[in-house]
Amino acid sequence: MYLWLELFLISAGITARLIIPASTCGSGVNLLVVILIWLVFLVHLMEKQKLTAVTPALPWFLKLLLFLFAAFIIVSFINAPYKFGAFQYLVPWISDVVLFYLVYSLCARDAKYITTLLSVFLSVGLMVVLYGLYQHFWGLRDLAVQIQQNPSLLDAIPAELRGATLARAQAGEPFATFAYQNSFGAFLILLIPLFLALLYIGRRVMLIIAGVLTLTLLMSGSKGALMALMIPLMFLAYYLPGRLSKQVRIILLAVILAVFMVAVIMGRSQMSDSLNVRLGYLDATVKIIRDNPLSGVGLNQFGNNYLHYKSVDAGEVQKAHNDYLQIAAEMGIPALLVFLVIWFIILKSIFRPVRQIAETDCHSDGANGAGRILPYILGAGFAFLISEVFQTPLITLDIPLLPTVIVFLLWLATFRFLCHYLSTGILTTDILRIGLFTGLLAFLIHCLADFNFYVQGLSMSVWFIGAIFLSTTESSMPLSFPPLLSFLRKQESRITAILIAFIVIVLSFITVRLIKYESFLEQGKVMLRSNVREERLVGVDYLGESFESNLFSVDVSVELAWAMHYVYSFSEVNEFTLTPLPICLTYIDFAISLNPLAPMLYNQQGMLCLEHAEQERKKGNKKMADIYEHRAKRAFQMFKELYPTYKDAKR
């Protein structure tokens, strides 16, 4: 029963994470998906207490490094000035490490879980690719028209990605469920080498799938992903010639050459400009690391600190476009070294002996196939249902629920096919390892030019594939313990299970609060756009409810500040506060106390003070006007200190 629940929850977590856009669905829904992984961890600990036989375990040194990296993440969260922003990355980062441990534990224990869990992942991945194709040929055209008619549709997209999202929509460059074309490209280069390697089985359908994935990658316009794929594909082409027929080898090399030529042609006119821009990002990032080498600036605090260090010509970004440098900037150089060693150990396992598995152990279907795959089917179905509840189905049509049902049926057919395909003895060779290794290498190379580990769907994917890859090698067996030590270890598992149960309860409580906060925040924003004053007043009430649900968010405080400033008159505002300071400035001050290094907050504080100064001057109250102007001057000075290269900053 415990094992069945683990499989169900892992399938639900993997499926939900890939089909629900993490960049746009809100922190509450993201946390809901993450809770699935922690529930798996809880069930795993409960099941572990029932085991009598010794099972394979992660190498002790790798396990120590994972614990150490998790500790660096927690320290980086504590070090972050803006805790709510850091919290949105704290839980996913640690959850991905937990997922890595859980997937490895299952796959090292029984070989059939390698093929079946991989089938779950690849099936969902192909559905995401189909959605990308739908975007290219149909969806993005409609989206571009809708955005032009109603620009507020971009409010769900992070501010730094809105312009790029509109440009991609107009160009028809798909981004699937990742809200960013380069992230979609990184996901594709994780899959393409695996399907190319699976040609060894002998079915040309894998060549067709790999071709479709490559075509989708070209449509996305992600030049960095195309270039990152070249070196690993050359490795793949070098390794496989003796295993493939001459005809297939020619086709494979032709595909690699064609992709390379297209990448060069596409990138020739744009790569130099893109490189110069990214060099500006990296220059500021290196300066941040230089000044904060050990502890970093705090988790998800790169954006604010970047504004202080960037050059005049460099653009405004929230991510460094280089995962390794951003990890060093936010968590410190020691955390980066631990992170690199973890992935070096994982990749180095390509040189370890292939896991010895009987061919009969590779089959995940057969006589008891229905019972074996039922948890995966139910888990994926549950995840698709979640996507419908939160209105994030892969393909939005006018008929409610139908798109989700259609996509789930496609997933089911693909899953059944891959379960059978990957169960025909592939684990008895090293071909699967070569495909997984090549995809991981391409992904990690791409991390040099983009932020992949900071995108929840991508981060989950690479940790998942890393666990599958590591489990295809010979597993180390833990030492047997005397009865007393064995008893103590079981007690330790019980204590850990209690701790994880507490974490799940806390995360569930926070999730409910965040979903409520985001719902009221969005409703408030919509109501404030109304031309009817009564509706705007209702919008302010919604924002107040949002503020009460989450006191740690800067966004709702800023929205409330401007809403109070424009919706209510001075006499009405006095009903809300007993302090002499206008309530709009009170909310701005509170936002600054939450995120004191955000220069834009000081800029908004200064603008509000200037508007109040103008109002007081019109009323003939020169003394109060001078006070507000002095406050505005101080706010703009602080803004200039935090963002010295801003061209339009007020003096």
Secondary structure as UniProt FT lines:
FT   HELIX           2..19
FT   TURN            22..24
FT   HELIX           27..50
FT   HELIX           60..79
FT   HELIX           83..109
FT   HELIX           112..134
FT   HELIX           135..139
FT   HELIX           140..149
FT   HELIX           151..156
FT   HELIX           159..161
FT   HELIX           162..171
FT   TURN            176..179
FT   HELIX           181..197
FT   HELIX           198..201
FT   HELIX           205..220
FT   HELIX           223..239
FT   HELIX           241..243
FT   HELIX           246..268
FT   TURN            269..270
FT   HELIX           271..291
FT   TURN            293..295
FT   TURN            299..300
FT   HELIX           302..309
FT   HELIX           323..331
FT   HELIX           333..348
FT   HELIX           349..351
FT   HELIX           359..362
FT   TURN            367..368
FT   HELIX           369..389
FT   TURN            390..391
FT   TURN            400..401
FT   HELIX           402..421
FT   TURN            422..423
FT   HELIX           426..428
FT   HELIX           431..446
FT   TURN            447..449
FT   TURN            453..454
FT   HELIX           456..471
FT   HELIX           483..528
FT   HELIX           533..549
FT   TURN            551..552
FT   HELIX           554..567
FT   HELIX           570..573
FT   TURN            574..576
FT   HELIX           583..594
FT   TURN            596..597
FT   HELIX           599..618
FT   TURN            619..620
FT   HELIX           622..642
FT   TURN            644..645
FT   TURN            647..648
//
